[in-house]
Amino acid sequence: MSILVIQLSPRQRLRASASQAPASDGARLTDEYVYALSPDGGLSLDSQGQCAASLLPKADQVVAVLGDADISWHRITLPKAPAAKMRTALAGLLEEAVLEDAEQTHFAVAPDATAGQPAWIAAIDRSWLRAELAALEQANVFVDRVVPSSWPDDPPGGHFAETDSRHNGGEQGITLTWSHPDGVANLRLHGGLARAVVPVPAPHGTRWSATPGAAASAEQWLGTTVNVMQPAQRLLQAARTLWNLRQFDLARRNRGTRALGDAFKRFLSPGWRPVRIGLAALVIAQVVGLNLWALSLSSSVKAKTEGLLAVAKTAFPKVDENSLRRDAALVMQRETDALRRSAGKPGDNDFEPLLQAAATAWPPDKTPVENMKYENGKLTVATIGWDPNTIQTFQSRLRPAGWKAENAGDGRLVVSRNAGGTP
């Protein structure tokens, strides 16, 4: 899975200077992004560079990395609150700890946090982060995860980097980001604060790294060698963290829709042209095949119809051919019934078969029927005084021979031919 890691430009803060006016809080000094592209989820680097958002390369996943100075870290006991109310609970607990209004601050909980246990909380300016994500989305760059460059970790780590003069009041120097189990500190090398914060000697296993431009100053300050790390390598390192700062109101909610849209765009791309041609050919083949099959079925039905008409005309030569074409089965049944009646044989729905069926199923312990009525293939017999068990027995005896007996009320049963029954 390919992954694109983007470095968000540090948030601008109000600065007073005699030579320049204060910058508006949250304004971007550049519309370009430093990026790193990995073809295997961040294990290796494929390409790197800096460009506008609209020119960023495409990838299966997009990760945005925040600068070290844009996150404040707070260690609290995670409240036992429902997920829907967790953000409000965090704002109440950290109201005095954050520098800005807690309602305007975005909070993110550590990935391994457990309610009721100590946990790290990341605090970021919500308006600024939302604006950064919106700017990328306007360029069709949808960020799946937002991660920090450094986070509280054990063993500790220190990273040296040059400060951008545009983000530092026109001054350029070296900063040290010191991440350790008790938090993350962003320190300048000049002065004594860094010496006071970083223990000497450093804890065992401490990892030191530096950008190429800060490596010499870092080695001089430490008195030992450091691992030279390109900015793109540090971006990939940050992308491998379990942290995801897109939580609560900034959580991704349209990944499925975007994935569907991206898939459709890829389908329309030139590289997918052979697939589109193949699918179109398959659809055409299916349509042609269905039409040929329909023609074959139509020919088969027509042949069988003609065969039926031929049999009907042979059996009943005096019947009009047009009547046979309209409903051959009905005409043949009608003619057969006429021949049967002329021969003096009763039909399935005549009085004699109905009477014989009723007599066969008649309960032996019951007196002969007192009155009956025949009408339109139905024989109504009187069953006054029959209990439900007797009626059920009578019905069950009729059923195997293809007859049925329905209760007509007032002590009467109606015997008739069951639909689809056999004589």
Secondary structure, 3 states (H helix, E strand, C coil): CCEEEEECCCCCCCCCCCCCCCCCCCCCCCCEEEEEEECCCCCCCCEEEEEEHHHCCCCCEEEEEECHHHCEEEEEECCCCCHHHHHHHHHHHCCCCCCCCHHHEEEEECCCCCCCCEEEEEEEEHHHHHHHHHHHHHCCCCCCEEEECCCCCCCCEEEEEECCHHHCCCCCCEEEEEEECCEEEEEECCCCHHHHHCCCCCCCCCEEEECHHHHHHHHHHHCCCCEECCHHHHHHHHHCCCCCCCCHHHCCCCHHHHHHHHHHHHHHCHHHHHHHHHHHHHHHHHHHHHHHHHHHHHHHHHHHHHHHHHHHHHHCCCCCHHHHHHHHHHHHHHHHHHHHHHCCCCCCCCHHHHHHHHHHHCCCCCCCCCCEEEECCEEEEECCCCCHHHHHHHHHHHHHHCEEEEECCCCEEEEEECCCCCC
